[in-house]
Amino acid sequence: MPFVKKPFYIKKPIKAFLFLIRQFNLTQGEAQRFIDKGRVIINGVSIYDKSATIKGDIEIVYFEPKGRGVKPIFQNKDFLVYDKQSGVLTHPNTIATEYSMLDEIRAYSGANANATHRIDMETSGLLLASRHKKAEQFLKSSFERKTIQKYYLAWVKGKLTEHFVVEEAIKIRNDYSTNKHKVEISEDGKYAKTEFRPIKYNKKYNTTLVECKPLTGRTHQIRIHLFHVKHPILGDPIYGTDFKYATKYLDGTISQNERYKTTGATRLLLHANSLEFSYNNKFHIISKVDFENVSLIF
């Protein structure tokens, strides 16, 4: 497990955040977030006071990457690009998370490396990671300023033949009593726009491969926009299924066979296929995965 608990003995009193900065090469903000998350422990109890002074025996819970040998498909001195597999988290979501792409990023490039954006666990494809703090700040800012363009591929239900645009506001839901959608189309939501371009139709499965170009960055934007036009993504267990099925999926009680029969695939068939951005030079990086010929069953 990547998170480990390690004992330390501190001879002279020191501010907890200063100890973390010096011991783990953190910024002050990172050290204070460490404390906020309860990862400094004294006598078996987490401390949360960022101004606390510590001395004697303490324990620190920290991230120690356990890579599995996944290599980036592109790298330079500033950043790395990985082809993430479906089913893998970008970051650990709890201390109990056994593996995420952060393991690979930091095992390969050190403690200051970090993913600069998130890809949903079931979405596969390109993940951009920084190799140092300056690159992290620049790339995260670039995502916020929408100067990094992402293109996705998706296999969707039904036949599509013409380029189209969905321009519908998206709202994060807070009531899951009627359906399990995380977001919904709503006039009260935030503006969202996605361009779609059909690439290939598979008559046997009545499904179309579509290029998706999100021009805004809302949660589940591509998934909800395709569901809205009645062409949900194959394998989507939430958008395009009923309440009972979505609940079973979230409870982890769905078999691969049942998922295939219900959604048309055993995973979400959404793939982050290319990135266009500038970092001193212009980059256009394309996934090495042949998503056009991806299997519906894994």
N, C-alpha and C positions, 0 to 999 in steps of 0.2 A: 504494500500500500504506500503511495507517494508521501502521505503525511506521516511524519514520525515525531515522537516525543523524546526529547533529549535533556538530560539533567546538566545543570551548570552550577558551579560554586563561585559566588562573587565575594571577594575579600573586603572591598571598600564600598560603601553606599554609593549608588549611582542612579540617576533617573532611568526608569525602565526604557523609555524611548531612545535614550542615548546609548544604552547597552545594545539595543537591537540594531541601531544604526551602525555601530562599530563592529558588532559580531557578524551581521549578515549583509553589510554593505547596502543598507536601505536608505532611502530618502526619509526626511522627518515625517512626511505624510504617510509613507508606507509603514513606517514603524508605529505610528499612531493607529493605523487601521489594523495592524497586527494585534494591538491591545484591545481595540474595539471588538475584535472577533474572539476575544477570550483565550488567546494563545500563549499568554504568560501566566504561569501557574505557580502558586505558592501554597505549600501544605495541602495540595490537592484541590485548591480552589482558584479559579480564574480571577485575575484582577482586570478591572476595566477603567481605572483611573489613569488617564494618560500622563498625569503629572506625578504619579507615584514614584517613590524611591525604593529600590530593591537592594537586598543584601543577603548573603548566605546561600542556602540551597533553593534553587528554583528549577522549574521545568519549562521548556519552550516547545510548542508544537509548530513545526515548520514543514514546508514542502521540499521534499527530496526526490527529484525526478527519477522515474524508473522507465527509461525508454525501451522500446521493443525493436529498435533498429530501423525504423521508418526514416528514410532520407528525403530531404527536400528535392523537388524537381527543378528548382532554380534557387540560386543564392548569390549574393555578393557581400561586401563588407558591412552593409547596412540592414539587409533584410533577407528573409527566407520565404519560399512559397512551397506549400505542401499540397498534395492531392489527398484530402481527408476521405477516409472510407465512411460509408453510411453506418450508423450505429455507434459512432465514436463522438464523445463530447469534445467541445473545444477547450473548455476549462472545467476543472472539477467543480461540481455543484455542492458537494459536502465534503467533510473531512474523510468520510467513508468511501468516496469515489476511488475505485481501484486504478483507473487509467483514463487519461484524456490526452489530447494533442499537446497540452502543455508539458507533459512528460517528454515527448519527443523534442519539442522546441528547446527546452532547457537542458536536456541531456546532450543535445547536439551543440548548443550555442551558449550555454552558461546561464547563471541566475538572473542576469539583466535582460535576457531575451523574453519576448512575450507575444502572444497573439494580439493583433491590433483590431480585430472585429470578431464577431461570432457567426457561426453557421449552426443551424439547428442540428441536433444529434443525428436525425435520419437523413438530412441532406448531405450529399457527398460533394466533393470538389475542392476548388482552390481556397486555401487559407493563407492569408498574408501575415507574416510574423516579423517583428523587429528584432534586431540583434543587440541593440543598445538603447538607452533611455532617450537619447536625442531622436533616433529614428522612430521610436514608439510615439513620442509626442507629435512628430511631424505626420506620421501615417494616420494616427487616430484623429488628428485635426483635419486631415484630408478627407477622411470618411465623413466627418461632421459637416464639412463644407461642400460635400457632394462632388469633389474633384476626382474621386476614384469611381470609374464606371464598371459595374459588374454585369455580366451576362450569364444567364442560366439556361439550361435545357430542361424541359419537362415532357414526359409522356402523359398525355391527357386523354380522357375518355371522349370518344366521338370523332367526327371528321371536321377538320378546319382547313379552309383553303385560302383565306384572305388575311392579310395583315390587319390587325385591329388594335385599338387602344382602350384600356379601361381607366377611367378617371373618376374614382369613387372614394369618398372620405372613409377612413377606417377608425373605429373606436375600440379600445380594449374593454372587454366585458368584465363585470365583477359578480355576475350572477350565473351560476352554472346549473341551476335547477331545471331548466328547460332544454338546454343543449350544452355541449362541451366545447363549443367554439371559443377560442381564446380571444378572438377579435370578431367584429361584425361590421358590415357596411352601415354607416349611419351619418346623417347630416350633422350630428354633434361631434363627429370624429375629426381627425386630422387629414388634411389634403393628401391624396395619394394618386400616383399615376404610373401605369405600367404599359409598355409597348410589347405586343406579341407578334411573332412572325412564324407561321407554319413552315416546317421544313420537309416533313415526310409523313405520309399516311400509311398505316399498316392495316390492310383490309381484313386480314385474318382475325385480328384482335379488336378491330374498330377503334383504333387509337392513333393519335397524331403526335409526332415529335414537334415541339414548339420552342423557339428561342424566346426568352423572356428578358426584357430590359427594364428593370425598375428605375424610375427616375426620382423616386423618393425612397426612404428607407424605413418603412413602417413594419411592425411585427407581423409576420405571416402574410406579408403583402401579396406575394405571387399566389400563394395558396388560396386566400380569400377572394382575390380578383378572378381567378379561374373558376372557383366554385360559383361565384356570382353570375358568370356567363354560362353556367351549366356545363362546364367542361372541367370537372375536378381532376386533380393529378392522380394517376394510378397509384395505388398503395396508400393514399391518404386516409388515415384511420379516424380523422376528426371531421374534416370538411368533406362532406359527401356521403357520410354514413349516418345512421340513426342514433338516438340517444343511448339505447341499450348497447349497441355495438361499441360506440365510443367509450362508454363507461367500462366495458369489459377490457378494452385495449388499455385504458389508463390503469386498470387494476392488474394488468399483466396476466390475464386469464385467456387470451386469444391464442389459438394455435396458428402456426404458419399456414396450414391448409385452409382454415376458416378465414384468415385474413386475405389469402389469395382469392378465394371464392367471393368474398364480400367487396373487395376493393380493386381486384385485378392484378395485384402484385403483393409480394411479401415484404416490401419496403417502400418508402416514399420515393417515387421516381422523379426526384428533383436534384439537379446537379449544377453546382457553380462552375461554369465552363471556362470563363475567361475574365481577365482583369486588364483594364487600361488605366494608367496613371503616370504621373511624372514624379521622379525623385532624382534631381540633377539631370537625368536623361529621361526620355519617354520610354515606357515599357508597355508591351502588349503580351501578356502571358496566357497561354492556352493549356488547359488540362490535357494530360496524356491519356485519359480514360476514353475508350470508345463507347460513349454513352448511347450512340445511335443503335448499337447492337447489344445493349445491356440486356441481361436475362431478367424476366419478370419474376423468377423464382430464385431465392438465395438460400 
